Amino acid sequence: MPQLDRPGLEARRRVLGDEYVDKALTGLDSFNAEFQALVTEYCWGKVWTRPTLSDKQRSLINLAMISALNRSDEFKTHVRGAIRNGCSVEEIRDTLMQVAIYAGIPAGVEAFRLARLVFEAEGVTPAPADDA
């Protein structure tokens, strides 16, 4: 098994949590070990550890990009990460509003639906809507 990048592994665990990372790294074999090493080193070790953007900012950017790409499992993972990084329901909502305008209403509809599933699973309850 390839050696995993330490700063990348630390960033990955900080954002996604030990349980998620342990699951991703369980059962590494000749098919996926090098891919996991690539993701850990470059995605997490070279990008997520850069000092200019905060983890919170990166999470919101990821939500926009991943929802536009319609990658539902990754999107839900990164909603959990955004919550771990301190993103508020309002920040996530406004990010998804941007998605709906720039990537299309269907992408926004799906992103809101998936985010709601994660909120429910994580015990996050949005405030009641203001009377319009």
N, C-alpha and C positions, 0 to 999 in steps of 0.2 A: 504494500500500500504506500502511495506517495506521502511524504511528510506534508502536513497541512500548515499553511502560513499562520503563524501565531497571532499577529495583529488582525488578520482577516477573520480568524476563528473567534477572537475576542469580540470584534465588532458584530459578527453574525449572531453570536450568543446574546449580546447586549440588545440587539434590535428584535430578533425573532424568538429569543428564549431558549433555554437549555433543552427543553423537551422537544421542540421542533428540530433543532440542530442535531440532537442525538438521534432522532428518528431518521433524518436525512443521511446521517453517516453510518447508520446500522446496516450491516450487510454489504459493505463495499466489496466490490469484486472487480475483475479485470474489465468489465463493461463500463462501470460508472465511477471507479476510483479516480481516474485522471480528470474526469469532468468535475467531480466534487472539489478536487484540488484546484482546478482552474477557477471555479466559481468563488471559492474561499480566498484565493490569492488576489485575483483581479477585481472581482466585483466588491468583495468586502475589504480586502487588504489594501488595495490601491485606490479605490474610489471612496468607500464609506469612511475611511480614516483620514481623508483630506480635511484640513481645518476650516476651509472657507465657508462651507454650508454646515448647518447643524443637522443632527440626525432627524430632527423634526421637519426641517425643510426638505431633506432628502426623501423622507417618507411621503410627504405631500406630492412631491414631484413624481415619485414612483407610482402613487395611486393614479395620478393623471395618465401617465404613460401606459401602465399595465391595463387600466380600464379601456383606453383607446385601442389597445391591441386585443381586447376581449380574451384575456387569459384569466378565467374566473378563479381557479385554484390559487394562482400566484397573487391575484388581487386580494382574496380573502386573507392570505398569509400576511400581506403588507398592510391591510387594515388593522390586523392584530398588532403588527409592528408599529404602526402609527399611534395606536392607543398606548403601547408601551413607551413610545417616545414622547408622550405628553400632548399629542394632537387632540384638540377638542372636537366634539361633535360638529360644532359650527365651522371649524377649519376644514374638516373632512367634507362637510356639506358644500362649502363654497368651492372647494377643489373640484368636486363632482359637478357642480354647476358649470364650471369652466369646461369640463369634459363634454357636457351635453351641448354646449354652444360650439366648441371647436372640433369635436370628434363626432358629433351627431347625437340626436335625441335617443336613438336606440342604445347607444353606448352609455349614455347617462342613466337611462331607465335601468339597465342591467347593473350598473355600478351602484346605484342607490339600493336596488334590491339585495345585492350581495353584501353591501355594507350593513344593511339592516340585519341580515342573518348573523353577521359577526357581532354586531352590537348586542343582539339577543343572547348569543352564546357567551359573550364576555360580561354580561350583566350591565351593559351601558344603556342607560335610558335617556333618550333625548327629552328636553324640556317640552312641555305642551306648546302647541302653536299659539302665537298671539292672535287675538281676534282681528280679522281683517275688516 
